[in-house]
């Protein structure tokens, strides 16, 4: 291509003229620097290099980190990983060499990125997410001087940006924890916060009050060392009582609601649910039928301010989850039930099996597909919760994704540990940007603030869900 052809293709003569005119209007003391910066913004972005490497996630298990180079800078991202069910989610490519990282190495995935994917996308415009995703699909961050969450909103066709309510994990159980609590997580939702900053304060203070509650119990039991084992045999109610006490100590009370992730697939045996499956001395007497579980959830929602329950039944127990969801007593979130899989989401929508999607981006594989299933969920008037994985990195992409797609809820773990706080702190950072640019860049946020001012009145699941929908439709 000749110089003249290049100038004509990119209309550089016109852009240079525009840059000179802009410098004159600005009365800049350094017109050369001004024109240089103006032209840098005007030149289209293009991917120049992609370089991947192996790093360790928060569990010490290998994962992939990628540097993407464009003519305007370098951008870095890393991929989280979870404990896969393997049935409906995108498959992670592990090396399988038991002599290296017990088979969990990702050198093959790194090689694929550095050789095959790099060759396919170098030269592409990084702002054309759909084309980049399709190029990667066919093989099996964008730089536009705008925030990532805005780019994601543009990709999804949404003009609004919504700060999510954080779901802070306070007590962990299930197969990832070393206690005997059957359910996976007990979380709090600071729905009474007027700003995200206040939500962070409420989550942090409650978390530290919970630690104080536990320390007081341990101190009382120090002279009875064998009694301390009782703390490891934590029932649903014991865990919920501890969280309720911690919330009471903060004084926030009605401003904080509770969410639980049951992950019932982990302790479903046939058609029964073994709530003592982690206890070494289980008697076999604590098996519950699906009907028993429904009654238990009804009692828990009556006795505690629970507004959201995730995976209350086995991933294939469609009848029970439909029955429970139909009661309308809380948000019913599908994680293992849905696996971020479009076909299972379609079935759940058709059968009214749940009313909220838990989105894990690496389950589905690409940003484009994630946008599509979020649209499916929102068209069905569902809630959307964007989620971390058990094996996390310091990458904060899901924070921008949550704001850009206006999911309304983000689940990133406890308000501690760097790989968890990276997500919350990024939303916090975005919230400052909202406030700073409220009159030009994010004028819609003024309406969000008004909506957030009303959420202290939430007293039931229906109010909670209505609030989520009001934010998503701004």
RABELCOR-V546426 format. One record per residue. N is the residue number from 1. SS is DSSP state (a for helix, b for strand, c for the rest). PHI is phi as a letter, one per 20 degrees, with the letter a starting at -180 (none if undefined). D_CENTER is the distance of its C-alpha to the mean C-alpha in Angstrom with 2 decimals. Layout:
[[N;SS;PHI;D_CENTER] [N;SS;PHI;D_CENTER]]
This chain:
[[1;c;none;45.27] [2;c;f;47.70] [3;a;g;46.86] [4;a;f;47.98] [5;a;f;45.87] [6;a;f;42.76] [7;a;f;43.63] [8;a;f;44.15] [9;a;f;41.00] [10;c;e;38.74] [11;c;l;41.07] [12;a;f;41.37] [13;a;f;44.73] [14;a;f;43.27] [15;a;f;40.30] [16;a;f;42.76] [17;a;f;44.85] [18;a;f;41.89] [19;a;f;41.01] [20;a;f;44.65] [21;a;f;44.82] [22;a;f;41.64] [23;a;f;43.18] [24;a;f;46.36] [25;a;f;44.64] [26;a;f;42.67] [27;c;l;45.93] [28;c;f;44.07] [29;c;f;46.18] [30;c;c;44.83] [31;a;f;44.77] [32;a;f;44.26] [33;a;f;41.02] [34;a;f;39.90] [35;a;f;40.71] [36;a;f;39.02] [37;a;f;35.70] [38;a;f;36.10] [39;a;f;36.74] [40;a;f;33.81] [41;a;f;31.51] [42;a;f;33.60] [43;c;f;33.52] [44;c;f;30.91] [45;c;f;28.11] [46;c;b;28.55] [47;b;f;26.93] [48;b;d;29.60] [49;b;a;28.21] [50;b;c;25.31] [51;b;c;25.41] [52;b;d;23.25] [53;b;b;23.70] [54;b;e;22.72] [55;b;c;20.97] [56;b;d;19.80] [57;c;e;16.33] [58;c;f;15.91] [59;c;e;17.95] [60;c;n;20.67] [61;c;d;20.07] [62;b;g;20.53] [63;b;b;17.93] [64;b;d;18.44] [65;b;c;18.45] [66;b;c;19.87] [67;b;d;21.92] [68;b;d;22.48] [69;b;d;25.69] [70;b;c;26.94] [71;c;f;30.13] [72;c;c;28.32] [73;b;q;26.45] [74;b;d;24.26] [75;b;c;20.46] [76;b;c;18.52] [77;b;b;15.26] [78;b;c;14.47] [79;c;d;12.78] [80;c;f;10.98] [81;b;b;12.48] [82;c;c;12.55] [83;c;e;15.54] [84;c;f;16.24] [85;c;e;18.17] [86;c;n;19.65] [87;c;e;20.84] [88;c;c;18.68] [89;c;e;15.95] [90;c;g;16.75] [91;c;e;18.99] [92;c;f;18.58] [93;c;e;21.92] [94;c;d;23.32] [95;c;f;26.90] [96;c;n;28.26] [97;c;e;30.84] [98;c;f;31.18] [99;c;e;33.13] [100;c;c;30.24] [101;a;l;27.04] [102;a;l;28.05] [103;a;n;27.26] [104;c;e;23.69] [105;c;g;24.70] [106;c;c;23.19] [107;a;f;26.35] [108;a;f;26.79] [109;a;f;23.37] [110;a;f;24.26] [111;a;f;27.65] [112;a;f;26.33] [113;a;f;24.31] [114;a;f;27.25] [115;a;d;29.79] [116;a;f;28.70] [117;a;f;25.51] [118;a;g;26.96] [119;a;f;30.17] [120;a;f;28.50] [121;a;d;26.48] [122;c;f;28.72] [123;c;n;30.48] [124;c;e;27.76] [125;c;f;26.39] [126;c;f;22.83] [127;c;e;22.07] [128;c;e;22.82] [129;a;g;19.43] [130;a;f;20.67] [131;a;f;23.77] [132;a;f;22.10] [133;a;f;19.78] [134;a;f;22.93] [135;a;f;24.90] [136;a;f;22.59] [137;a;f;22.60] [138;a;f;26.36] [139;c;f;26.63] [140;c;d;25.44] [141;c;none;17.11] [142;c;f;19.41] [143;c;c;22.23] [144;c;c;23.67] [145;c;l;23.98] [146;c;c;21.26] [147;c;f;17.86] [148;a;f;15.07] [149;a;f;13.30] [150;a;f;16.78] [151;a;f;17.29] [152;a;f;14.23] [153;a;f;15.62] [154;a;f;18.98] [155;a;f;17.94] [156;a;e;16.67] [157;c;n;19.81] [158;c;d;18.31] [159;c;e;20.16] [160;c;e;18.24] [161;c;c;15.44] [162;c;c;13.81] [163;c;f;12.37] [164;c;f;9.78] [165;b;f;11.09] [166;b;f;9.49] [167;b;d;9.78] [168;b;e;11.68] [169;b;f;12.91] [170;b;d;16.69] [171;b;c;18.23] [172;b;d;17.20] [173;c;c;19.43] [174;a;m;19.53] [175;a;f;20.29] [176;a;e;18.29] [177;c;d;20.35] [178;c;e;24.04] [179;c;d;25.08] [180;c;d;26.27] [181;c;f;23.67] [182;c;f;22.90] [183;c;f;19.58] [184;c;f;16.43] [185;b;b;15.00] [186;b;d;16.42] [187;b;c;14.18] [188;b;c;15.28] [189;b;d;14.31] [190;c;f;16.50] [191;c;f;17.31] [192;c;e;20.60] [193;c;f;19.43] [194;c;e;21.02] [195;c;b;18.99] [196;a;f;15.71] [197;a;g;18.09] [198;a;f;19.61] [199;a;f;16.39] [200;a;f;15.88] [201;a;f;19.55] [202;a;f;19.42] [203;a;f;16.65] [204;a;f;18.54] [205;a;f;21.89] [206;a;f;21.04] [207;a;g;19.70] [208;a;f;22.99] [209;a;f;25.09] [210;a;f;23.77] [211;a;f;24.97] [212;a;f;28.25] [213;a;f;28.55] [214;a;f;28.23] [215;a;f;30.68] [216;a;f;33.17] [217;a;f;33.12] [218;a;f;33.66] [219;a;f;36.48] [220;a;f;38.20] [221;a;d;38.12] [222;c;g;39.26] [223;c;e;42.81] [224;c;c;41.70] [225;a;g;39.74] [226;a;f;39.62] [227;a;f;38.11] [228;a;f;35.00] [229;a;f;34.03] [230;a;g;33.33] [231;a;f;30.08] [232;a;e;28.82] [233;c;d;29.68] [234;c;e;27.15] [235;c;e;27.08] [236;a;g;24.57] [237;a;f;26.79] [238;a;f;27.46] [239;a;f;23.83] [240;a;f;23.38] [241;a;f;26.66] [242;a;f;25.57] [243;a;f;22.46] [244;a;f;24.74] [245;a;f;27.28] [246;a;f;24.90] [247;a;f;23.78] [248;a;f;27.51] [249;a;f;28.39] [250;a;f;26.17] [251;c;n;27.95] [252;c;f;24.86] [253;a;l;25.51] [254;a;f;24.81] [255;a;f;22.21] [256;c;c;19.81] [257;b;d;18.78] [258;b;d;17.63] [259;b;c;15.06] [260;b;c;15.65] [261;b;d;14.17] [262;c;f;17.49] [263;c;l;16.79] [264;a;f;20.38] [265;a;g;20.85] [266;a;f;21.33] [267;a;c;24.45] [268;b;e;25.83] [269;b;c;29.32] [270;c;m;30.90] [271;c;d;30.62] [272;b;d;30.42] [273;b;c;27.78] [274;b;e;28.82] [275;c;f;27.41] [276;c;d;29.46] [277;c;f;28.30] [278;c;e;27.52] [279;c;e;30.78] [280;c;f;33.57] [281;c;d;36.17] [282;c;f;34.74] [283;c;e;37.53] [284;c;n;36.09] [285;c;e;36.69] [286;c;d;33.13] [287;b;e;32.32] [288;b;c;31.10] [289;c;f;31.40] [290;a;g;28.85] [291;a;f;31.01] [292;a;f;31.03] [293;a;f;27.24] [294;a;g;27.25] [295;a;f;29.83] [296;a;f;27.99] [297;a;f;24.82] [298;a;f;27.15] [299;a;f;28.82] [300;a;f;25.68] [301;a;f;24.44] [302;a;f;28.00] [303;a;e;28.32] [304;c;c;24.97] [305;c;f;22.77] [306;b;e;20.15] [307;b;d;18.33] [308;b;b;15.66] [309;b;c;16.21] [310;b;d;14.03] [311;c;l;16.19] [312;c;f;19.46] [313;c;c;21.59] [314;c;g;22.00] [315;c;f;20.20] [316;c;d;23.64] [317;c;e;24.89] [318;a;f;24.56] [319;a;f;27.52] [320;a;f;26.38] [321;a;f;22.88] [322;a;f;24.66] [323;a;f;27.13] [324;a;f;24.72] [325;a;f;22.48] [326;a;f;25.78] [327;c;f;26.64] [328;c;m;24.14] [329;c;e;23.87] [330;c;a;20.10] [331;b;f;16.83] [332;b;d;16.66] [333;b;e;13.27] [334;b;e;13.72] [335;c;d;11.98] [336;c;f;15.04] [337;c;g;16.98] [338;c;d;15.24] [339;c;l;13.76] [340;c;l;12.18] [341;c;d;15.91] [342;a;f;17.73] [343;a;f;20.88] [344;a;f;19.48] [345;a;f;17.60] [346;a;g;21.00] [347;a;f;22.76] [348;a;f;20.58] [349;a;f;21.12] [350;a;f;24.81] [351;a;e;25.30] [352;c;l;23.27] [353;c;e;21.60] [354;c;b;18.49] [355;c;c;17.14] [356;b;b;13.34] [357;b;d;10.99] [358;b;e;8.07] [359;b;d;6.60] [360;c;d;6.55] [361;a;f;8.11] [362;a;f;10.66] [363;a;f;11.89] [364;a;e;13.23] [365;c;o;14.31] [366;c;c;14.36] [367;a;f;12.88] [368;a;g;15.79] [369;a;f;15.19] [370;a;f;11.56] [371;a;f;13.23] [372;a;f;15.91] [373;a;f;14.16] [374;a;f;12.28] [375;a;f;15.86] [376;a;g;17.24] [377;a;f;15.18] [378;a;f;16.09] [379;a;f;19.64] [380;c;e;19.88] [381;c;m;18.94] [382;c;e;15.91] [383;b;e;13.00] [384;b;c;9.47] [385;b;d;6.47] [386;b;e;3.04] [387;b;c;2.81] [388;c;f;4.83] [389;c;c;8.31] [390;c;f;11.60] [391;b;e;13.03] [392;c;d;11.17] [393;c;c;12.78] [394;c;e;13.16] [395;c;f;11.58] [396;c;d;9.43] [397;a;g;8.78] [398;a;f;5.10] [399;a;f;6.72] [400;a;f;9.44] [401;a;f;7.88] [402;a;f;6.63] [403;a;f;10.19] [404;a;f;11.94] [405;c;e;11.09] [406;c;l;11.63] [407;c;f;9.09] [408;b;n;10.41] [409;b;b;7.93] [410;b;c;4.90] [411;b;d;5.28] [412;b;c;5.99] [413;b;n;9.53] [414;c;f;12.89] [415;c;f;14.17] [416;c;b;15.92] [417;c;m;15.91] [418;a;g;15.32] [419;a;f;12.43] [420;a;e;10.36] [421;a;f;12.12] [422;a;g;11.65] [423;a;f;8.22] [424;a;f;9.89] [425;a;f;13.07] [426;a;f;12.00] [427;a;f;11.08] [428;a;f;14.37] [429;a;g;16.13] [430;a;f;15.19] [431;a;f;16.54] [432;a;f;19.78] [433;a;f;20.05] [434;a;g;19.81] [435;a;f;22.59] [436;a;f;24.67] [437;c;d;24.77] [438;c;g;24.82] [439;c;e;28.11] [440;c;c;27.47] [441;c;f;24.08] [442;c;c;21.98] [443;c;f;24.70] [444;c;f;22.53] [445;a;f;20.76] [446;a;g;24.05] [447;a;f;23.49] [448;a;f;19.99] [449;a;f;21.68] [450;a;f;24.33] [451;a;f;21.93] [452;a;f;20.21] [453;a;f;23.75] [454;a;e;24.31] [455;a;f;21.47] [456;a;f;23.60] [457;a;e;25.62] [458;c;f;23.01] [459;c;c;24.90] [460;c;b;23.71] [461;a;f;20.99] [462;a;f;22.73] [463;a;f;22.58] [464;a;f;18.87] [465;a;f;18.17] [466;a;f;20.78] [467;a;f;19.19] [468;a;g;15.85] [469;a;f;18.05] [470;a;f;20.17] [471;a;f;17.43] [472;a;f;16.22] [473;c;e;19.87] [474;c;f;20.90]]
